[in-house]
Amino acid sequence: MTPAETATALHRALEAGTHGADLRRHFTPDAMTVEHPNLIKPNGARSSLDEMLAASEKGVGLLSSQQYDVHSALVTGDTAILRLTWTGVLRDGKELTAHIAQFVETRDGLISSIETFDCYRPF
């Protein structure tokens, strides 16, 4: 799989409701994510794989659905650079939308890191 296909496979799994340990198959054991400051995380965040998986468990309780619409993808070496829109529907029916620039590093067909710049619409 190309790095863009690897990233998209993760997005599709999340859309299908996959969470927690079931997501581990998409990542290298040392995977990490860097989320730059945004409306939800004003100070940004850096998370290990275990922290990402735990956050996905919490997300299942908050969201009734989520969708990733990739508008463009550029692959350079083992990196996919994606421009996408994420839409999440909260359990109470409210919708959140973020326009995202995402850099997905891969190694041996798995995600080794995700760096994301999330621009949320006001909510």
C-alpha positions in Angstrom: 0.0 0.0 0.0 1.1 3.6 -0.6 1.3 5.9 2.4 -1.9 7.6 1.2 -3.7 4.2 1.1 -2.4 3.4 4.5 -3.7 6.7 5.9 -7.1 6.2 4.2 -7.4 2.7 5.6 -7.1 4.2 9.1 -9.8 6.8 8.2 -12.2 4.1 6.9 -11.7 2.0 10.0 -12.5 5.0 12.2 -15.6 5.8 10.1 -16.7 2.2 10.6 -16.5 2.6 14.4 -13.3 0.7 14.9 -11.6 1.8 18.2 -9.2 0.9 20.9 -7.0 -2.2 20.5 -8.6 -3.0 17.2 -6.9 0.0 15.6 -3.4 -1.2 16.7 -3.0 -3.1 13.4 -2.7 0.2 11.5 0.3 1.4 13.5 3.9 0.6 14.3 4.5 -0.2 18.0 6.3 3.2 18.5 3.8 5.3 16.6 3.0 8.7 17.9 0.8 11.7 17.0 1.3 15.4 17.2 -1.7 17.6 17.2 -1.0 21.3 16.8 -3.0 23.8 18.8 -6.7 24.1 17.9 -10.1 25.0 19.4 -10.4 21.6 21.1 -6.8 21.4 22.3 -5.5 25.0 22.6 -2.1 23.8 23.7 -1.9 21.0 21.2 -0.9 17.4 22.2 1.6 14.7 21.7 0.4 11.1 22.2 1.9 7.7 22.2 0.1 4.8 20.5 -1.5 3.6 23.8 -2.7 7.2 24.4 -4.2 7.4 20.9 -6.0 4.1 21.3 -7.4 5.2 24.7 -8.6 8.5 23.1 -10.4 6.5 20.4 -12.3 4.6 23.2 -13.4 8.0 24.6 -14.4 9.2 21.1 -16.8 6.3 20.7 -18.7 7.5 23.7 -18.9 11.1 22.3 -19.5 10.6 18.6 -22.4 8.8 16.9 -20.5 9.0 13.6 -17.5 10.5 11.9 -16.4 11.0 8.3 -13.1 11.8 6.6 -13.3 13.4 3.1 -9.8 13.6 1.6 -9.6 16.4 -1.0 -6.0 15.8 -2.0 -3.1 13.7 -1.2 0.6 14.0 -2.1 3.0 11.2 -1.4 6.7 11.8 -1.0 8.8 8.8 0.0 7.1 7.2 3.1 5.0 10.3 3.8 1.4 11.1 2.8 0.4 14.8 3.0 -3.4 15.0 3.1 -5.8 17.9 2.9 -9.1 16.7 4.3 -12.3 17.6 6.1 -13.4 15.7 9.2 -17.0 15.8 10.2 -18.1 14.3 13.6 -21.7 14.0 14.8 -22.0 14.1 18.6 -24.4 11.8 20.4 -26.7 14.9 21.0 -26.8 15.4 17.2 -24.5 18.5 17.0 -22.0 18.4 14.2 -18.3 19.4 14.4 -16.2 20.1 11.3 -12.5 20.5 11.0 -10.4 21.3 7.9 -7.2 19.4 8.3 -3.7 19.2 6.9 -2.3 15.9 7.9 1.2 14.4 7.5 1.2 10.7 7.9 4.6 8.9 8.1 4.7 5.2 7.3 7.1 2.4 7.9 6.7 -1.1 6.5 3.2 -0.4 5.5 2.1 0.9 8.9 1.6 4.4 10.3 4.6 5.5 12.4 3.5 9.1 13.1 0.7 11.5 12.3 1.2 15.3 12.6 -2.1 17.2 12.2 -3.1 20.8 11.9 -6.9 20.9 12.7 -8.9 24.1 11.9 -12.3 23.6 13.5 -15.3 25.6 12.5 -16.7 27.6 15.4 -19.1 25.6 17.6 
